[in-house]
Amino acid sequence: MLTQDVRNALDVADLNKLKYDLNSLQPVDVGEYISELPEQQRAIAFRLLNKNQAIDVFEYLPTEVQEELINSLHDVQVVHLVEEMSPDERAYLFDELPAGVVKRLLQQLSAEQRQATATILGYPEGTAGRVMTTEYVRLRQGLTVGEALSKIRLQDEDKETIYYAYVTDDNRKLVSVVSLRQLLFTFPEVFIRDIASSQVVKVTTETSQEEVARIMQRYDLIAIPVVDREDRLVGIITIDDVVDILEEEATEDIQKLAAVSGDEEALSPPHLTIRKRLPWLLGIMALYIGAASAIAPFQRVIAAVPVLAVIMPIFSNTGGTVGIQALTVTIRGLGVGEVTTKDAGKILRKELIAGLGTALALGSTMILLSLIWAKPDEKWVALIAGVVMATNTMVAVSLGTLLPMGLQRLKLDPALMSGPLVTTMLDTIGFLTFLSMISLALKVFNLSY
């Protein structure tokens, strides 16, 4: 990490010391330091980096900082930086830049890098083709181990990873894969085809990035080949890309559950926070009109039995929490591929068995609390409160399981829609059931209200 001396160097104009320190640190730490500087000082610090360090640091900078530097550096410097980026990182940057800037930069790239970038940008977002890199080690079937190692030394120094080499035929069709370990511990005269494995785990350019992450996790891969519809090798996806994918997907699901837009960050400006959150909040408020409407006809009942005003918030909060717990487990299982919609019956059975114990505990607790809070002539409310709490708990685990399964089957995003729907439905069902039973009890016992 950066020392305090490095952080203060720019302030005291000790640029020689800062230059030495920045070029001695890890690129990721330098990228963090430059990102935290005031906008007018970022270009100064970046210009202090030597050529190789600048190239490495540039890829670790946030996209908005990369865009600032592109606007502040000379065209020759910018083109050199962009040229040296890995194709997948370059494509990600181009996604965020204005179309005019992208067009200008593409025209100034070498033909090879321009083609690599255009290839990646040609695939839909969220697919393997969009996150792959075209920098990989490719070997021909007829090579010996010695020839393969010589080829890697001479031609593949700048490839993103050399731990796997992919063997193709003359039409670039993927035939087999061989690891660097196998190459190093095999005699030079042995042919590649005799040691390479034909059981290649691969994905197509149309495979979703979430599925790619699941496959690599399942088979403990540090890279996976990407092929087109004709089974021709077009790129690879490496483990660092998968880590980014998993972080992106986890963040997206968490934000969706909380009705927060995916492009809002902790340090986003207030106006962006308002713009991203307010529509969701207004939408959720509209949903809760249903729960409020369930309470409205029972205002006289609540006035006659004041302890209901104390008990009802517990119904809402507890039932919603139980539902969200089941919902989160189900969505997570669907997201990581542990379960599918075909497993709905198994999951529901497990949740109902667990929910039964939870319902008995929560129902008993509600009875006890109601007896404490209720006036002597309102003690009868405790029994109804306990029964409704237990019932609402069973309904909550059922909704938390079945609702995301149903949305998934309908090709809708369960993470985006399930949370508000579950809590609104539980509040409506719980309040309506509880207040209806209280109203019925008042009539049976001839209590005025």
PyMOL commands that set and color helices and strands:
alter all, ss='L'
color gray80, all
select helices_A, chain A and resi 4-9+15-24+27-36+39-47+51-60+63-72+75-84+87-96+99-108+111-121+128-131+145-155+180-184+192-195+209-219+239-257+270-304+308-335+341-373+376-378+381-409+414-444
alter helices_A, ss='H'
color red, helices_A
select strands_A, chain A and resi 137-140+164-168+174-179+203-204+223-227+233-238
alter strands_A, ss='S'
color yellow, strands_A
deselect
rebuild
show_as cartoon
